[in-house]
Amino acid sequence: MKTKHIICTSFLAASLLLSCSPGNKNEGLETKKYCISQDLKKDTRITAVSMQPIEESITLTGEVESNSDKTVPYVSMVDGVVADTFFSLGDYVKQGQILATVKSASVNEMQDDSQTLQAQLAVAKRKLSAVQSMYKDDIASQKDLEEARAEVNILQSNISKTRKNMQVYSAGQSTIQIKAPASGYVIEKNISKGMPVAAGGEQLFVVSNLDKVWVMANVYATNMRHIYVNQPAAVKTLAYPDERFSGRINAVSQVFNENERVLKAKIIMDNNNMKLRPGMSADIELPIKAKDLLAIAVPTKSLIFDNNQNYLIVYKNDCDMQIRIVNEISTNNNTSYIEGDIKAGEKIISTNALLIYENLKSNITQNKK
């Protein structure tokens, strides 16, 4: 028994010495895997890649314009001075809403004309009544009766015309009310309090319905052969750099613009969110002919460029992801065409790719240590 105890003690001591030796420093340690947290996964998109024909694209410059079919300019119909304004540039106004008032001598003239015509009509009616009595007594002729009736009718017509003019001008006392000719946004304003205005002069303001806007693309001669009606288009603006607005070319002008030496391609865009405003510059991306070559298509945001190389993160599960090197062949809109060690049907991280890449890279470095 004593001998056995000595042997066991010696074996235990040898085991302890062996475990502490430098050559077995990392034995028994588990390598930790990086896993995507549940909070991060909520904002992470996972996409299955596929083989697609490589498409080329061109980018044109352009500008957002109001829809001229639903744009109404206002020009003063009378001479006068602006008494007050009740709107600002960019305001939404409803049809018939009072936007300004103008003091005008024309109002006084119309009121004086109306009063004069009323007095003349009263005299004409008395004359007609007298002629009718004389006609019954055979004192007045049929001609006298018809002339008296005609005079009354003419005066009544002139009074009606004057009243309609005052209604059109929305005249009251010595001012004229300028009302919105249509519902929409005020996209141009050239009127202010105290400013003189002339009948038929410059536009005082412009109201436009912006539910739909036009994007006018500049087409140079070198790109003419690539542009056609009903061609899909992706519009990008500086105001919303991460968004692309989809539309189609509705018309292409047949004559070059004299000043810019370009053709204009019109794209009618839905603008229900009001993100497209007249005057904004825009880039218009247009797909052109497809090549016969097929390649793996991935979202451009899924590519990570690091140390002069492109990488993708291949996803198998939340704790099993791989970093793979790929080569970019071509890019079109939001899609990049690649080649490398990846097959159609595999899943990749397409959002938050850079963040997950950095975590994976850091975790690999720590495990090596």
Legacy VTK file of the C-alpha trace (Angstrom):
# vtk DataFile Version 3.0
C-alpha trace
ASCII
DATASET POLYDATA
POINTS 369 float
0.000 0.000 0.000
2.829 2.351 0.829
4.456 1.626 -2.532
1.191 2.338 -4.392
0.772 5.643 -2.553
4.286 6.727 -3.549
3.619 5.829 -7.242
0.331 7.761 -7.326
1.910 10.788 -5.693
4.756 10.763 -8.208
2.363 10.458 -11.154
0.259 13.422 -9.922
3.358 15.565 -9.506
4.580 14.683 -12.988
1.197 15.583 -14.448
1.230 18.972 -12.747
4.741 19.702 -14.029
3.757 18.690 -17.570
0.654 20.921 -17.576
2.754 23.899 -16.531
5.396 23.368 -19.206
5.692 26.092 -21.959
4.903 23.668 -24.765
1.293 23.160 -23.514
0.410 26.724 -22.675
-2.819 26.887 -24.809
-4.039 23.350 -24.362
-7.564 23.176 -22.894
-8.512 26.782 -23.982
-11.650 27.142 -26.212
-11.537 29.503 -29.204
-14.417 32.041 -28.860
-16.669 32.622 -31.868
-18.131 36.007 -32.801
-21.940 35.967 -32.905
-24.334 38.641 -34.145
-26.339 40.055 -31.249
-30.132 40.096 -31.478
-30.201 43.916 -31.449
-27.738 44.107 -34.348
-29.562 41.407 -36.293
-32.760 43.493 -36.296
-31.008 46.040 -38.545
-29.006 43.488 -40.533
-30.174 42.271 -43.935
-29.151 38.848 -45.228
-29.340 38.305 -49.003
-29.036 35.200 -51.160
-26.768 35.854 -54.143
-27.618 34.816 -57.707
-26.149 34.665 -61.196
-27.355 37.519 -63.416
-26.448 39.043 -66.798
-24.016 41.919 -66.360
-25.665 45.228 -67.223
-23.971 48.515 -67.962
-25.331 51.931 -67.040
-24.763 55.601 -67.787
-25.341 58.599 -65.548
-26.861 61.853 -66.801
-27.169 65.183 -65.021
-30.522 66.913 -64.735
-32.849 69.090 -62.726
-36.233 68.729 -61.034
-38.945 70.938 -62.536
-42.590 71.531 -61.755
-45.237 69.851 -63.872
-46.131 72.620 -66.357
-49.498 70.953 -67.014
-50.411 71.678 -63.376
-48.619 75.022 -62.953
-50.558 78.305 -62.964
-48.848 81.742 -63.145
-50.724 84.869 -61.998
-50.487 88.244 -63.740
-52.327 91.331 -62.482
-55.353 92.356 -64.508
-55.305 95.977 -63.259
-52.854 98.744 -62.427
-52.387 99.433 -58.740
-50.314 99.104 -55.575
-50.098 95.973 -53.404
-51.852 96.680 -50.109
-50.971 93.422 -48.355
-49.850 89.815 -48.945
-50.882 86.691 -47.023
-48.515 83.970 -48.263
-44.831 83.082 -48.521
-42.722 81.196 -51.014
-43.247 77.444 -50.550
-46.647 77.771 -48.848
-49.444 75.384 -49.774
-52.551 77.323 -50.842
-56.075 76.267 -51.755
-57.976 77.420 -54.806
-59.901 80.624 -54.033
-57.773 81.481 -50.971
-57.006 85.232 -50.705
-53.275 85.718 -51.280
-53.017 89.513 -51.590
-54.973 92.756 -51.959
-54.276 95.555 -54.439
-55.399 99.177 -54.263
-56.473 100.261 -57.724
-58.211 103.228 -59.324
-59.889 100.690 -61.585
-62.127 99.664 -58.690
-63.389 103.226 -58.281
-63.931 103.467 -62.023
-65.952 100.245 -62.087
-68.022 101.418 -59.095
-68.629 104.820 -60.761
-69.594 103.088 -64.013
-72.002 100.851 -62.139
-73.671 103.801 -60.401
-73.910 105.770 -63.660
-75.436 102.815 -65.491
-77.941 102.290 -62.681
-79.060 105.917 -62.942
-79.300 105.684 -66.736
-81.307 102.473 -66.429
-83.797 104.117 -64.084
-84.327 106.950 -66.624
-84.610 104.468 -69.490
-87.221 102.436 -67.651
-89.362 105.546 -67.005
-89.017 106.473 -70.663
-90.079 102.956 -71.716
-93.105 103.144 -69.439
-94.129 106.490 -70.952
-93.657 105.249 -74.522
-95.729 102.156 -73.768
-98.601 104.373 -72.541
-98.381 106.619 -75.602
-98.209 103.570 -77.863
-101.505 102.324 -76.403
-103.031 105.729 -77.128
-101.594 105.638 -80.666
-99.417 108.641 -79.910
-96.058 106.765 -80.141
-95.012 104.480 -82.997
-93.838 100.870 -82.956
-90.337 102.134 -83.735
-90.336 104.421 -80.665
-91.387 101.492 -78.470
-88.655 99.187 -79.827
-85.975 101.854 -79.359
-87.016 102.422 -75.752
-86.919 98.680 -75.039
-83.501 98.321 -76.717
-82.075 101.142 -74.598
-83.213 99.387 -71.405
-81.770 96.023 -72.554
-78.389 97.565 -73.442
-78.090 99.283 -70.067
-79.058 96.090 -68.210
-76.413 94.159 -70.202
-73.723 96.752 -69.367
-74.626 96.640 -65.686
-74.413 92.823 -65.700
-71.004 92.996 -67.404
-69.699 95.493 -64.839
-70.886 93.303 -61.962
-69.186 90.253 -63.459
-65.955 92.213 -63.861
-66.110 93.251 -60.215
-66.681 89.610 -59.246
-63.709 88.501 -61.342
-61.517 91.131 -59.683
-63.088 90.403 -56.274
-63.434 94.156 -55.958
-64.671 95.786 -52.790
-64.464 99.442 -51.851
-61.069 100.553 -53.261
-59.190 97.211 -53.242
-59.014 94.090 -55.370
-58.541 90.653 -53.823
-56.046 88.350 -55.525
-57.139 84.748 -55.020
-55.242 81.504 -55.634
-56.140 80.326 -59.165
-55.535 76.671 -58.195
-54.523 74.512 -55.239
-50.821 73.785 -54.859
-47.495 75.147 -53.636
-46.231 78.658 -54.302
-43.030 77.942 -56.251
-42.365 81.545 -57.328
-43.173 84.869 -55.643
-42.527 88.342 -57.085
-44.971 90.389 -55.038
-44.581 92.377 -51.800
-46.464 94.996 -49.834
-46.265 98.503 -51.347
-45.070 97.243 -54.741
-46.706 98.800 -57.833
-48.214 96.366 -60.331
-49.281 96.832 -63.940
-52.063 95.149 -65.855
-50.575 92.361 -67.967
-47.102 92.906 -66.457
-44.709 90.389 -64.898
-45.852 87.262 -63.069
-46.659 88.048 -59.451
-46.539 84.417 -58.304
-46.757 80.841 -59.597
-48.771 78.032 -58.010
-47.980 74.411 -58.883
-49.340 71.021 -57.870
-46.268 68.986 -56.874
-47.900 65.552 -56.586
-45.997 64.780 -59.769
-42.805 66.530 -60.905
-40.637 66.400 -64.007
-36.975 65.446 -63.947
-35.336 66.842 -67.074
-32.182 64.882 -67.977
-29.441 66.332 -70.188
-28.664 63.972 -73.077
-25.435 64.715 -74.950
-24.864 63.550 -78.511
-22.578 60.722 -77.342
-25.452 59.181 -75.338
-28.274 59.639 -77.850
-28.167 56.034 -79.053
-28.707 54.733 -75.504
-31.846 56.770 -74.679
-35.397 55.685 -75.499
-38.984 56.291 -74.338
-40.179 54.063 -71.454
-36.583 53.393 -70.395
-36.330 52.753 -66.615
-34.478 55.449 -64.693
-33.131 55.843 -61.151
-32.989 59.430 -59.891
-30.604 60.451 -57.105
-30.367 63.850 -55.373
-27.882 65.487 -53.020
-30.657 66.022 -50.469
-31.279 62.258 -50.165
-27.979 60.567 -51.185
-29.029 57.135 -49.882
-32.331 57.064 -51.775
-33.074 56.353 -55.418
-36.393 57.392 -56.931
-37.661 55.125 -59.684
-39.286 56.361 -62.871
-39.315 55.992 -66.651
-38.468 58.307 -69.531
-41.748 59.671 -70.904
-40.451 61.798 -73.750
-37.208 62.780 -75.485
-36.935 66.117 -77.297
-36.056 65.990 -80.981
-34.211 69.318 -81.038
-31.008 70.268 -79.227
-31.259 73.022 -76.642
-29.473 76.027 -78.173
-27.804 77.161 -74.961
-26.819 73.824 -73.408
-26.404 71.835 -76.654
-28.240 68.835 -75.208
-31.471 66.973 -75.801
-33.914 66.939 -72.900
-35.346 63.645 -71.663
-38.440 64.059 -69.481
-39.086 61.698 -66.570
-42.451 62.131 -64.784
-42.002 61.176 -61.127
-44.554 60.509 -58.399
-43.804 62.924 -55.558
-46.250 61.955 -52.824
-43.550 62.289 -50.143
-42.599 65.783 -51.437
-38.881 64.951 -51.419
-38.398 66.223 -54.967
-38.546 70.015 -55.207
-38.317 72.208 -58.325
-34.792 73.520 -58.810
-33.012 70.536 -57.225
-30.150 69.076 -59.244
-30.269 65.338 -59.892
-28.233 62.450 -61.284
-30.137 60.045 -63.514
-28.836 56.495 -63.855
-30.010 54.600 -66.949
-29.348 50.920 -67.703
-28.139 50.215 -71.226
-27.510 47.031 -73.187
-26.857 43.824 -71.215
-23.733 41.791 -71.840
-23.833 38.055 -72.563
-21.563 37.429 -69.563
-23.133 36.091 -66.362
-21.741 36.850 -62.915
-22.686 36.751 -59.251
-24.786 39.852 -58.454
-24.631 41.333 -54.941
-25.838 44.597 -53.377
-23.058 47.171 -53.693
-23.315 47.988 -49.969
-22.374 44.399 -49.116
-18.838 44.865 -50.521
-16.127 45.843 -48.051
-12.983 47.469 -49.422
-9.988 46.969 -47.146
-6.248 46.954 -47.880
-6.786 47.277 -51.658
-9.087 44.246 -51.725
-12.848 43.611 -51.798
-14.430 41.292 -49.255
-17.832 39.711 -48.634
-19.190 38.178 -45.447
-20.810 34.810 -46.151
-23.527 33.984 -43.622
-24.414 30.468 -42.438
-25.857 31.272 -39.033
-25.511 33.968 -36.375
-22.282 32.427 -35.079
-20.905 31.005 -38.322
-19.722 33.599 -40.851
-16.771 33.728 -43.211
-14.804 36.563 -44.763
-14.086 35.886 -48.441
-12.051 37.776 -51.015
-13.859 38.710 -54.259
-13.086 40.737 -57.377
-15.507 43.384 -58.680
-16.257 43.088 -62.421
-18.826 45.864 -62.893
-21.292 48.043 -60.982
-24.782 49.152 -62.033
-27.051 51.250 -59.787
-27.113 49.376 -56.442
-25.792 46.099 -57.861
-22.186 44.939 -58.190
-21.094 41.984 -60.297
-18.278 39.925 -58.791
-16.135 36.823 -59.211
-14.436 34.758 -56.553
-14.991 31.915 -54.102
-18.739 32.268 -53.806
-21.621 30.364 -55.384
-25.176 31.252 -56.344
-27.575 30.554 -53.485
-25.113 31.338 -50.691
-26.184 34.009 -48.240
-24.258 37.202 -47.516
-24.528 40.136 -45.102
-25.821 43.074 -47.182
-26.283 45.714 -44.451
-24.051 46.419 -41.445
-21.409 44.484 -43.403
-18.516 46.762 -42.400
-19.400 46.616 -38.680
-19.648 42.816 -38.692
-16.440 42.585 -40.763
-14.525 44.628 -38.176
-15.846 42.444 -35.334
-14.942 39.235 -37.169
-11.488 40.555 -38.031
-10.867 41.680 -34.440
-12.036 38.335 -33.067
-9.685 36.408 -35.405
-6.750 38.583 -34.274
-7.509 37.993 -30.585
-7.799 34.227 -31.035
-4.402 34.109 -32.773
-2.870 35.736 -29.721
LINES 1 370
369 0 1 2 3 4 5 6 7 8 9 10 11 12 13 14 15 16 17 18 19 20 21 22 23 24 25 26 27 28 29 30 31 32 33 34 35 36 37 38 39 40 41 42 43 44 45 46 47 48 49 50 51 52 53 54 55 56 57 58 59 60 61 62 63 64 65 66 67 68 69 70 71 72 73 74 75 76 77 78 79 80 81 82 83 84 85 86 87 88 89 90 91 92 93 94 95 96 97 98 99 100 101 102 103 104 105 106 107 108 109 110 111 112 113 114 115 116 117 118 119 120 121 122 123 124 125 126 127 128 129 130 131 132 133 134 135 136 137 138 139 140 141 142 143 144 145 146 147 148 149 150 151 152 153 154 155 156 157 158 159 160 161 162 163 164 165 166 167 168 169 170 171 172 173 174 175 176 177 178 179 180 181 182 183 184 185 186 187 188 189 190 191 192 193 194 195 196 197 198 199 200 201 202 203 204 205 206 207 208 209 210 211 212 213 214 215 216 217 218 219 220 221 222 223 224 225 226 227 228 229 230 231 232 233 234 235 236 237 238 239 240 241 242 243 244 245 246 247 248 249 250 251 252 253 254 255 256 257 258 259 260 261 262 263 264 265 266 267 268 269 270 271 272 273 274 275 276 277 278 279 280 281 282 283 284 285 286 287 288 289 290 291 292 293 294 295 296 297 298 299 300 301 302 303 304 305 306 307 308 309 310 311 312 313 314 315 316 317 318 319 320 321 322 323 324 325 326 327 328 329 330 331 332 333 334 335 336 337 338 339 340 341 342 343 344 345 346 347 348 349 350 351 352 353 354 355 356 357 358 359 360 361 362 363 364 365 366 367 368
